[in-house]
Amino acid sequence: MSDLLQIVNDLTSEGVTVYFAKESLTFSGGDSPIDKLMLQMLAAFSEFEVSMIKSRQREGIAAAKGRGVLFGAKPKLTSEQVLDIRARVGQGETKAALAIEYGVSRQTVYTALARA
């Protein structure tokens, strides 16, 4: 809310007229107390709406996790592949060559070995 008020104040002090099309509100600098109140109410409602969206999103994620939904990308390597890579690295094969063979990046190989 404070960011919106500051931006509008900065723009209007430079002589810019700020127009909110959806709300049909215009701010030009020497605004009346009612105009300032309307801007503050607009900012407050916007902030409230964003916080409600975030709250519903958190609730939805918690409900999905409760149902067992998994988030994020699927692992690129199976546990068997990671064990094979670990054994082959122990035998002296390079991680870069193994990454090419398995069709993944070197970082994926490093990450998989660090987690195993």
MMTF fields as JSON, N, C-alpha, C and O atoms, coordinates in Angstrom:
{
  "mmtfVersion": "1.0.0",
  "mmtfProducer": "UNKNOWN",
  "numBonds": 463,
  "numAtoms": 464,
  "numGroups": 116,
  "numChains": 1,
  "numModels": 1,
  "chainsPerModel": [1],
  "groupsPerChain": [116],
  "chainIdList": ["A"],
  "bondAtomList": [4, 2, 8, 6, 12, 10, 16, 14, 20, 18, 24, 22, 28, 26, 32, 30, 36, 34, 40, 38, 44, 42, 48, 46, 52, 50, 56, 54, 60, 58, 64, 62, 68, 66, 72, 70, 76, 74, 80, 78, 84, 82, 88, 86, 92, 90, 96, 94, 100, 98, 104, 102, 108, 106, 112, 110, 116, 114, 120, 118, 124, 122, 128, 126, 132, 130, 136, 134, 140, 138, 144, 142, 148, 146, 152, 150, 156, 154, 160, 158, 164, 162, 168, 166, 172, 170, 176, 174, 180, 178, 184, 182, 188, 186, 192, 190, 196, 194, 200, 198, 204, 202, 208, 206, 212, 210, 216, 214, 220, 218, 224, 222, 228, 226, 232, 230, 236, 234, 240, 238, 244, 242, 248, 246, 252, 250, 256, 254, 260, 258, 264, 262, 268, 266, 272, 270, 276, 274, 280, 278, 284, 282, 288, 286, 292, 290, 296, 294, 300, 298, 304, 302, 308, 306, 312, 310, 316, 314, 320, 318, 324, 322, 328, 326, 332, 330, 336, 334, 340, 338, 344, 342, 348, 346, 352, 350, 356, 354, 360, 358, 364, 362, 368, 366, 372, 370, 376, 374, 380, 378, 384, 382, 388, 386, 392, 390, 396, 394, 400, 398, 404, 402, 408, 406, 412, 410, 416, 414, 420, 418, 424, 422, 428, 426, 432, 430, 436, 434, 440, 438, 444, 442, 448, 446, 452, 450, 456, 454, 460, 458],
  "bondOrderList": [1, 1, 1, 1, 1, 1, 1, 1, 1, 1, 1, 1, 1, 1, 1, 1, 1, 1, 1, 1, 1, 1, 1, 1, 1, 1, 1, 1, 1, 1, 1, 1, 1, 1, 1, 1, 1, 1, 1, 1, 1, 1, 1, 1, 1, 1, 1, 1, 1, 1, 1, 1, 1, 1, 1, 1, 1, 1, 1, 1, 1, 1, 1, 1, 1, 1, 1, 1, 1, 1, 1, 1, 1, 1, 1, 1, 1, 1, 1, 1, 1, 1, 1, 1, 1, 1, 1, 1, 1, 1, 1, 1, 1, 1, 1, 1, 1, 1, 1, 1, 1, 1, 1, 1, 1, 1, 1, 1, 1, 1, 1, 1, 1, 1, 1],
  "groupList": [{"groupName": "MET", "atomNameList": ["N", "CA", "C", "O"], "elementList": ["N", "C", "C", "O"], "formalChargeList": [0, 0, 0, 0], "bondAtomList": [1, 0, 2, 1, 3, 2], "bondOrderList": [1, 1, 2], "singleLetterCode": "M", "chemCompType": "L-PEPTIDE LINKING"}, {"groupName": "SER", "atomNameList": ["N", "CA", "C", "O"], "elementList": ["N", "C", "C", "O"], "formalChargeList": [0, 0, 0, 0], "bondAtomList": [1, 0, 2, 1, 3, 2], "bondOrderList": [1, 1, 2], "singleLetterCode": "S", "chemCompType": "L-PEPTIDE LINKING"}, {"groupName": "ASP", "atomNameList": ["N", "CA", "C", "O"], "elementList": ["N", "C", "C", "O"], "formalChargeList": [0, 0, 0, 0], "bondAtomList": [1, 0, 2, 1, 3, 2], "bondOrderList": [1, 1, 2], "singleLetterCode": "D", "chemCompType": "L-PEPTIDE LINKING"}, {"groupName": "LEU", "atomNameList": ["N", "CA", "C", "O"], "elementList": ["N", "C", "C", "O"], "formalChargeList": [0, 0, 0, 0], "bondAtomList": [1, 0, 2, 1, 3, 2], "bondOrderList": [1, 1, 2], "singleLetterCode": "L", "chemCompType": "L-PEPTIDE LINKING"}, {"groupName": "GLN", "atomNameList": ["N", "CA", "C", "O"], "elementList": ["N", "C", "C", "O"], "formalChargeList": [0, 0, 0, 0], "bondAtomList": [1, 0, 2, 1, 3, 2], "bondOrderList": [1, 1, 2], "singleLetterCode": "Q", "chemCompType": "L-PEPTIDE LINKING"}, {"groupName": "ILE", "atomNameList": ["N", "CA", "C", "O"], "elementList": ["N", "C", "C", "O"], "formalChargeList": [0, 0, 0, 0], "bondAtomList": [1, 0, 2, 1, 3, 2], "bondOrderList": [1, 1, 2], "singleLetterCode": "I", "chemCompType": "L-PEPTIDE LINKING"}, {"groupName": "VAL", "atomNameList": ["N", "CA", "C", "O"], "elementList": ["N", "C", "C", "O"], "formalChargeList": [0, 0, 0, 0], "bondAtomList": [1, 0, 2, 1, 3, 2], "bondOrderList": [1, 1, 2], "singleLetterCode": "V", "chemCompType": "L-PEPTIDE LINKING"}, {"groupName": "ASN", "atomNameList": ["N", "CA", "C", "O"], "elementList": ["N", "C", "C", "O"], "formalChargeList": [0, 0, 0, 0], "bondAtomList": [1, 0, 2, 1, 3, 2], "bondOrderList": [1, 1, 2], "singleLetterCode": "N", "chemCompType": "L-PEPTIDE LINKING"}, {"groupName": "THR", "atomNameList": ["N", "CA", "C", "O"], "elementList": ["N", "C", "C", "O"], "formalChargeList": [0, 0, 0, 0], "bondAtomList": [1, 0, 2, 1, 3, 2], "bondOrderList": [1, 1, 2], "singleLetterCode": "T", "chemCompType": "L-PEPTIDE LINKING"}, {"groupName": "GLU", "atomNameList": ["N", "CA", "C", "O"], "elementList": ["N", "C", "C", "O"], "formalChargeList": [0, 0, 0, 0], "bondAtomList": [1, 0, 2, 1, 3, 2], "bondOrderList": [1, 1, 2], "singleLetterCode": "E", "chemCompType": "L-PEPTIDE LINKING"}, {"groupName": "GLY", "atomNameList": ["N", "CA", "C", "O"], "elementList": ["N", "C", "C", "O"], "formalChargeList": [0, 0, 0, 0], "bondAtomList": [1, 0, 2, 1, 3, 2], "bondOrderList": [1, 1, 2], "singleLetterCode": "G", "chemCompType": "PEPTIDE LINKING"}, {"groupName": "TYR", "atomNameList": ["N", "CA", "C", "O"], "elementList": ["N", "C", "C", "O"], "formalChargeList": [0, 0, 0, 0], "bondAtomList": [1, 0, 2, 1, 3, 2], "bondOrderList": [1, 1, 2], "singleLetterCode": "Y", "chemCompType": "L-PEPTIDE LINKING"}, {"groupName": "PHE", "atomNameList": ["N", "CA", "C", "O"], "elementList": ["N", "C", "C", "O"], "formalChargeList": [0, 0, 0, 0], "bondAtomList": [1, 0, 2, 1, 3, 2], "bondOrderList": [1, 1, 2], "singleLetterCode": "F", "chemCompType": "L-PEPTIDE LINKING"}, {"groupName": "ALA", "atomNameList": ["N", "CA", "C", "O"], "elementList": ["N", "C", "C", "O"], "formalChargeList": [0, 0, 0, 0], "bondAtomList": [1, 0, 2, 1, 3, 2], "bondOrderList": [1, 1, 2], "singleLetterCode": "A", "chemCompType": "L-PEPTIDE LINKING"}, {"groupName": "LYS", "atomNameList": ["N", "CA", "C", "O"], "elementList": ["N", "C", "C", "O"], "formalChargeList": [0, 0, 0, 0], "bondAtomList": [1, 0, 2, 1, 3, 2], "bondOrderList": [1, 1, 2], "singleLetterCode": "K", "chemCompType": "L-PEPTIDE LINKING"}, {"groupName": "PRO", "atomNameList": ["N", "CA", "C", "O"], "elementList": ["N", "C", "C", "O"], "formalChargeList": [0, 0, 0, 0], "bondAtomList": [1, 0, 2, 1, 3, 2], "bondOrderList": [1, 1, 2], "singleLetterCode": "P", "chemCompType": "L-PEPTIDE LINKING"}, {"groupName": "ARG", "atomNameList": ["N", "CA", "C", "O"], "elementList": ["N", "C", "C", "O"], "formalChargeList": [0, 0, 0, 0], "bondAtomList": [1, 0, 2, 1, 3, 2], "bondOrderList": [1, 1, 2], "singleLetterCode": "R", "chemCompType": "L-PEPTIDE LINKING"}],
  "groupTypeList": [0, 1, 2, 3, 3, 4, 5, 6, 7, 2, 3, 8, 1, 9, 10, 6, 8, 6, 11, 12, 13, 14, 9, 1, 3, 8, 12, 1, 10, 10, 2, 1, 15, 5, 2, 14, 3, 0, 3, 4, 0, 3, 13, 13, 12, 1, 9, 12, 9, 6, 1, 0, 5, 14, 1, 16, 4, 16, 9, 10, 5, 13, 13, 13, 14, 10, 16, 10, 6, 3, 12, 10, 13, 14, 15, 14, 3, 8, 1, 9, 4, 6, 3, 2, 5, 16, 13, 16, 6, 10, 4, 10, 9, 8, 14, 13, 13, 3, 13, 5, 9, 11, 10, 6, 1, 16, 4, 8, 6, 11, 8, 13, 3, 13, 16, 13],
  "groupIdList": [1, 2, 3, 4, 5, 6, 7, 8, 9, 10, 11, 12, 13, 14, 15, 16, 17, 18, 19, 20, 21, 22, 23, 24, 25, 26, 27, 28, 29, 30, 31, 32, 33, 34, 35, 36, 37, 38, 39, 40, 41, 42, 43, 44, 45, 46, 47, 48, 49, 50, 51, 52, 53, 54, 55, 56, 57, 58, 59, 60, 61, 62, 63, 64, 65, 66, 67, 68, 69, 70, 71, 72, 73, 74, 75, 76, 77, 78, 79, 80, 81, 82, 83, 84, 85, 86, 87, 88, 89, 90, 91, 92, 93, 94, 95, 96, 97, 98, 99, 100, 101, 102, 103, 104, 105, 106, 107, 108, 109, 110, 111, 112, 113, 114, 115, 116],
  "secStructList": [7, 2, 2, 2, 2, 2, 2, 2, 2, 2, 2, 2, 2, 6, 6, 7, 7, 3, 3, 3, 6, 6, 6, 6, 3, 3, 3, 7, 1, 1, 7, 7, 2, 2, 2, 2, 2, 2, 2, 2, 2, 2, 2, 2, 2, 2, 2, 2, 2, 2, 2, 2, 2, 2, 2, 2, 2, 2, 2, 2, 2, 2, 2, 2, 2, 2, 6, 6, 7, 7, 7, 1, 7, 7, 7, 1, 1, 7, 2, 2, 2, 2, 2, 2, 2, 2, 2, 2, 2, 2, 6, 6, 7, 7, 2, 2, 2, 2, 2, 2, 2, 2, 6, 1, 7, 2, 2, 2, 2, 2, 2, 2, 2, 2, 2, 7],
  "xCoordList": [0.822, 0.0, 0.867, 0.605, 1.902, 2.77, 3.508, 3.774, 3.844, 4.514, 3.622, 4.081, 2.351, 1.425, 1.286, 1.335, 1.113, 0.969, 2.226, 2.139, 3.385, 4.645, 4.807, 5.233, 4.477, 4.597, 3.677, 4.092, 2.432, 1.483, 1.956, 1.884, 2.438, 2.937, 4.145, 4.242, 5.082, 6.265, 5.869, 6.387, 4.942, 4.528, 3.787, 4.054, 2.867, 2.092, 2.953, 2.675, 3.996, 4.891, 5.722, 6.223, 5.867, 6.584, 5.652, 6.079, 4.381, 3.429, 2.686, 1.983, 2.832, 2.168, 0.781, 0.606, -0.192, -1.536, -1.681, -1.442, -2.07, -2.235, -3.726, -4.538, -4.072, -5.476, -5.635, -4.949, -6.54, -6.873, -8.131, -9.22, -7.987, -9.079, -10.237, -11.395, -9.939, -10.999, -11.863, -13.083, -11.222, -11.943, -12.37, -13.09, -11.928, -12.193, -11.765, -12.505, -10.56, -10.003, -8.804, -7.974, -8.724, -7.634, -6.954, -7.618, -5.61, -4.826, -3.8, -3.05, -3.781, -2.898, -2.013, -1.298, -2.025, -1.115, -1.835, -1.744, -2.557, -3.254, -4.612, -5.627, -4.623, -5.88, -6.528, -5.853, -7.81, -8.586, -8.428, -7.946, -8.818, -8.761, -9.586, -9.224, -10.695, -11.514, -10.736, -10.79, -10.003, -9.194, -8.115, -7.866, -7.481, -6.445, -7.05, -6.453, -8.246, -8.931, -9.248, -9.058, -9.73, -10.056, -8.805, -8.867, -7.68, -6.425, -6.007, -5.588, -6.117, -5.747, -6.67, -6.223, -7.955, -8.9, -8.611, -8.664, -8.305, -7.94, -6.723, -6.704, -5.713, -4.5, -4.797, -4.268, -5.63, -5.952, -6.715, -6.422, -7.694, -8.446, -7.553, -7.691, -6.647, -5.722, -4.829, -4.621, -4.305, -3.458, -4.241, -3.723, -5.481, -6.336, -6.58, -6.521, -6.855, -7.115, -5.903, -6.045, -4.713, -3.488, -3.287, -2.913, -3.53, -3.346, -4.369, -4.049, -5.587, -6.597, -6.211, -6.395, -5.682, -5.239, -4.126, -4.143, -3.158, -2.056, -2.558, -2.082, -3.517, -4.077, -4.78, -4.583, -5.599, -6.289, -5.296, -5.5, -4.221, -3.201, -2.54, -2.357, -2.181, -1.573, -2.516, -2.087, -3.807, -4.794, -4.899, -4.982, -4.897, -4.976, -3.769, -3.901, -2.602, -1.376, -1.395, -1.027, -1.822, -1.892, -2.893, -2.633, -4.034, -5.031, -4.49, -4.714, -3.786, -3.215, -2.16, -2.11, -1.322, -0.311, -0.981, -0.488, -2.107, -2.854, -3.404, -3.557, -3.702, -4.189, -3.044, -3.275, -1.797, -0.647, -0.129, 0.664, -0.555, -0.071, 1.385, 1.744, 2.224, 3.635, 3.862, 3.278, 4.706, 5.03, 6.448, 7.28, 6.714, 8.054, 8.223, 7.322, 9.391, 9.7, 9.956, 10.389, 9.681, 9.959, 11.464, 12.159, 11.97, 13.411, 13.828, 13.124, 14.974, 15.46, 16.172, 16.305, 16.623, 17.307, 16.595, 16.18, 16.461, 15.875, 16.924, 18.111, 16.485, 17.437, 18.424, 19.58, 17.956, 18.862, 19.934, 21.099, 19.531, 20.5, 21.518, 22.704, 21.074, 21.99, 22.985, 24.173, 22.509, 23.423, 24.442, 25.618, 23.996, 24.903, 25.937, 27.123, 25.479, 26.405, 27.417, 28.607, 26.942, 27.847, 28.93, 30.108, 28.517, 29.49, 30.483, 31.68, 29.997, 30.879, 31.819, 32.954, 31.356, 32.243, 33.339, 34.495, 32.968, 33.951, 34.994, 36.111, 34.628, 35.57, 36.399, 37.249, 36.138, 36.977, 36.338, 36.988, 35.102, 34.455, 34.131, 33.859, 34.167, 33.908, 32.408, 31.588, 32.093, 30.683, 30.132, 28.953, 30.985, 30.541, 30.133, 29.117, 30.92, 30.601, 29.321, 28.502, 29.145, 27.93, 26.703, 25.619, 26.882, 25.774, 25.33, 24.134, 26.279, 25.948, 25.25, 24.256, 25.755, 25.165, 23.714, 22.859, 23.442, 22.089, 21.194, 20.009, 21.764, 20.973, 20.546, 19.451, 21.417, 21.128, 22.329, 23.371, 22.173, 23.286, 24.256, 23.922, 25.466, 26.44, 25.928, 26.136, 25.25, 24.722, 23.71, 23.656, 22.903, 21.947, 22.679, 22.238, 23.78, 24.583, 25.156, 25.072, 25.736, 26.296, 25.227, 25.457, 24.068, 22.965, 22.483, 22.254, 22.329, 21.866, 22.86, 22.46, 24.145, 25.165, 25.212, 25.465, 24.976, 24.995, 23.814, 23.927, 22.686, 21.487, 21.53, 20.926, 22.218, 22.203, 23.006, 23.094],
  "yCoordList": [-1.179, 0.0, 1.244, 2.193, 1.24, 2.414, 2.629, 3.768, 1.531, 1.657, 2.358, 3.245, 1.969, 2.598, 4.079, 4.904, 4.427, 5.83, 6.618, 7.747, 6.026, 6.702, 6.895, 7.962, 5.886, 5.997, 7.082, 7.913, 7.079, 8.098, 9.483, 10.422, 9.63, 10.931, 11.385, 12.555, 10.447, 10.785, 11.247, 12.243, 10.51, 10.858, 12.194, 13.03, 12.393, 13.637, 14.846, 15.951, 14.664, 15.781, 16.2, 17.323, 15.284, 15.594, 16.131, 16.382, 16.307, 16.856, 15.813, 16.161, 14.564, 13.477, 13.27, 13.313, 13.047, 12.71, 11.197, 10.567, 10.619, 9.173, 8.863, 9.422, 7.957, 7.601, 6.105, 5.324, 5.693, 4.29, 4.021, 4.45, 3.311, 3.13, 2.333, 2.723, 1.233, 0.37, 1.099, 0.937, 1.899, 2.605, 4.015, 4.686, 4.463, 5.814, 6.883, 7.829, 6.719, 7.687, 8.383, 7.744, 9.702, 10.49, 11.246, 11.829, 11.23, 11.933, 12.794, 12.318, 14.079, 14.997, 15.834, 16.704, 15.626, 16.348, 17.141, 16.807, 18.194, 19.022, 18.44, 19.135, 17.155, 16.44, 16.795, 17.162, 16.68, 16.972, 15.85, 14.771, 16.078, 15.029, 13.804, 12.678, 14.018, 12.875, 12.033, 10.804, 12.691, 11.948, 11.134, 9.981, 11.734, 11.004, 9.814, 8.738, 10.013, 8.92, 7.795, 6.622, 8.142, 7.122, 6.336, 5.118, 7.02, 6.346, 5.402, 4.274, 5.853, 5.0, 3.794, 2.694, 3.999, 2.88, 1.897, 0.684, 2.413, 1.561, 0.711, -0.492, 1.337, 0.606, -0.418, -1.529, -0.067, -0.985, -2.2, -3.329, -1.977, -3.102, -3.996, -5.219, -3.381, -4.167, -5.035, -6.214, -4.451, -5.211, -6.344, -7.449, -6.069, -7.088, -8.233, -9.401, -7.899, -8.925, -9.817, -11.033, -9.231, -10.012, -10.953, -12.111, -10.467, -11.331, -12.464, -13.567, -12.217, -13.277, -14.33, -15.525, -13.899, -14.839, -15.724, -16.939, -15.117, -15.901, -16.889, -18.022, -16.463, -17.333, -18.534, -19.671, -18.278, -19.39, -20.314, -21.527, -19.745, -20.565, -21.492, -22.681, -20.94, -21.775, -22.884, -24.018, -22.561, -23.575, -24.662, -25.846, -24.266, -25.232, -26.149, -27.351, -25.581, -26.392, -27.367, -28.531, -26.902, -27.791, -28.922, -30.066, -28.609, -29.643, -30.652, -31.854, -30.167, -31.064, -31.97, -33.165, -31.406, -32.229, -33.269, -34.391, -32.908, -33.851, -35.012, -36.12, -34.751, -35.809, -36.6, -37.563, -36.191, -36.928, -36.436, -37.127, -35.26, -34.706, -34.303, -33.665, -34.674, -34.335, -33.083, -32.923, -32.2, -30.963, -31.037, -31.785, -30.268, -30.205, -31.157, -31.922, -31.091, -31.924, -33.363, -33.623, -34.283, -35.681, -35.91, -35.257, -36.822, -37.104, -37.577, -38.352, -37.098, -37.467, -38.819, -39.467, -39.228, -40.511, -41.363, -40.867, -42.653, -43.565, -43.903, -43.635, -44.488, -44.858, -45.91, -45.936, -46.784, -47.792, -47.134, -47.531, -46.119, -45.412, -44.681, -44.655, -44.093, -43.387, -44.372, -44.067, -45.545, -46.557, -46.991, -47.171, -47.159, -47.539, -46.442, -46.724, -45.184, -44.065, -44.001, -43.788, -44.185, -44.144, -45.226, -44.968, -46.426, -47.521, -47.226, -47.474, -46.706, -46.439, -45.271, -45.27, -44.27, -43.165, -43.713, -43.299, -44.649, -45.289, -46.077, -46.275, -46.532, -47.272, -46.351, -46.808, -45.038, -44.093, -43.438, -42.621, -43.76, -43.113, -41.663, -41.334, -40.815, -39.396, -39.133, -39.792, -38.157, -37.776, -37.166, -37.328, -36.467, -35.852, -36.918, -36.773, -37.985, -39.07, -39.781, -40.139, -39.985, -40.634, -39.752, -40.25, -38.453, -37.53, -37.62, -37.648, -37.664, -37.792, -39.119, -39.165, -40.181, -41.512, -41.565, -42.16, -40.949, -40.983, -39.847, -39.788, -38.958, -37.884, -36.819, -36.267, -36.534, -35.504, -34.565, -34.826, -33.487, -32.556, -33.087, -33.961, -32.53, -32.92, -32.551, -33.284, -31.396, -30.97, -31.973, -32.207, -32.572, -33.59, -34.781, -35.348, -35.164, -36.279, -35.902, -36.685, -34.707, -34.263, -34.212, -34.654, -33.678, -33.575, -34.953, -35.184, -35.857, -37.209, -37.932, -38.639, -37.768, -38.419, -37.799, -38.503, -36.518, -35.873, -36.307, -36.383, -36.59, -37.0, -38.468, -38.874, -39.256, -40.72, -41.112, -42.296],
  "zCoordList": [0.0, 0.0, 0.0, -0.74, 0.832, 0.898, -0.421, -0.804, -1.124, -2.413, -3.427, -4.148, -3.49, -4.427, -4.127, -5.04, -2.861, -2.479, -2.836, -3.319, -2.6, -2.909, -4.415, -4.856, -5.201, -6.658, -7.188, -7.996, -6.737, -7.197, -6.773, -7.565, -5.547, -5.087, -5.897, -6.267, -6.18, -6.975, -8.373, -8.877, -8.995, -10.356, -10.392, -11.256, -9.467, -9.486, -9.127, -9.594, -8.306, -7.984, -9.192, -9.252, -10.158, -11.401, -12.478, -13.605, -12.134, -13.088, -13.913, -14.861, -13.569, -14.285, -13.69, -12.472, -14.549, -14.097, -14.131, -15.161, -13.013, -12.903, -12.998, -12.261, -13.925, -14.14, -13.962, -14.622, -13.072, -12.878, -13.693, -13.313, -14.813, -15.768, -15.174, -15.321, -14.512, -13.995, -12.969, -12.946, -12.125, -11.071, -11.483, -10.744, -12.659, -13.166, -12.167, -11.897, -11.624, -10.682, -11.321, -11.968, -11.131, -11.672, -10.539, -9.682, -10.543, -9.54, -10.257, -11.109, -9.893, -10.611, -9.695, -10.193, -8.446, -7.56, -6.503, -5.322, -6.891, -5.923, -5.6, -5.648, -5.269, -5.077, -3.744, -2.782, -3.713, -2.51, -1.488, -1.833, -0.264, 0.755, 0.37, 0.713, -0.343, -0.784, -1.782, -1.732, -2.7, -3.681, -2.972, -3.326, -1.98, -1.228, -0.495, -0.443, 0.074, 0.753, -0.222, 0.101, -1.412, -2.425, -2.826, -2.989, -2.985, -3.334, -2.214, -2.478, -0.967, 0.161, 0.275, 0.602, 0.007, 0.048, -1.083, -0.879, -2.271, -3.405, -3.057, -3.319, -2.468, -2.082, -0.998, -1.041, -0.029, 1.067, 0.556, 0.952, -0.321, -0.872, -1.729, -1.718, -2.461, -3.284, -2.402, -2.69, -1.334, -0.413, 0.246, 0.407, 0.623, 1.225, 0.247, 0.63, -1.017, -2.024, -2.239, -2.372, -2.276, -2.45, -1.267, -1.453, -0.057, 1.113, 1.132, 1.576, 0.663, 0.592, -0.442, -0.209, -1.574, -2.603, -2.058, -2.255, -1.372, -0.804, 0.238, 0.306, 1.049, 2.074, 1.441, 1.87, 0.424, -0.26, -0.947, -0.991, -1.484, -2.13, -1.108, -1.369, 0.059, 1.111, 1.549, 1.765, 1.682, 2.073, 1.012, 1.337, -0.246, -1.338, -1.392, -1.623, -1.179, -1.178, -0.012, -0.172, 1.169, 2.334, 2.097, 2.469, 1.481, 1.191, 0.18, 0.319, -0.827, -1.835, -1.208, -1.499, -0.352, 0.321, 1.209, 1.327, 1.839, 2.66, 1.851, 2.364, 0.577, -0.322, -0.941, -1.671, -0.648, -1.162, -2.495, -3.136, -2.931, -4.194, -4.023, -3.034, -4.986, -4.95, -5.775, -6.846, -5.28, -5.971, -6.515, -6.002, -7.541, -8.112, -9.271, -9.617, -9.857, -11.012, -10.577, -9.454, -11.483, -11.199, -11.259, -12.038, -10.45, -10.488, -11.878, -12.525, -12.318, -13.654, -13.65, -14.688, -12.482, -12.348, -11.302, -10.254, -11.603, -10.624, -9.575, -9.764, -8.475, -7.424, -7.922, -7.501, -8.829, -9.393, -10.25, -10.216, -11.021, -11.849, -10.978, -11.307, -9.879, -8.984, -8.371, -8.261, -7.974, -7.43, -8.475, -8.16, -9.714, -10.803, -11.04, -11.212, -11.049, -11.263, -10.126, -10.358, -8.894, -7.742, -7.866, -7.617, -8.251, -8.392, -9.506, -9.357, -10.606, -11.749, -11.485, -11.961, -10.727, -10.342, -9.434, -9.524, -8.557, -7.682, -8.457, -7.979, -9.667, -10.506, -11.398, -12.162, -11.289, -12.012, -13.228, -13.882, -13.555, -14.695, -14.336, -13.181, -15.352, -15.079, -14.983, -15.622, -14.17, -13.999, -15.282, -15.595, -16.02, -17.27, -18.286, -18.968, -18.387, -19.328, -18.909, -19.756, -17.618, -17.121, -17.351, -17.653, -17.209, -17.45, -18.911, -19.201, -19.808, -21.239, -21.5, -22.224, -20.925, -21.127, -20.641, -21.297, -19.505, -18.941, -19.455, -19.127, -20.253, -20.837, -19.843, -19.943, -18.882, -17.878, -17.802, -18.402, -17.068, -16.889, -15.835, -15.035, -15.863, -14.844, -13.454, -12.488, -13.37, -12.069, -11.527, -10.32, -12.416, -11.98, -11.395, -10.395, -11.996, -11.47, -10.106, -9.16, -10.003, -8.719, -7.638, -6.512, -7.974, -7.003, -6.567, -5.379, -7.51, -7.189, -6.3, -5.375, -6.565, -5.737, -4.342, -3.364, -4.239, -2.929, -2.072, -0.848, -2.706, -1.964, -1.596, -0.602, -2.361, -2.134, -0.925, -0.599]
}
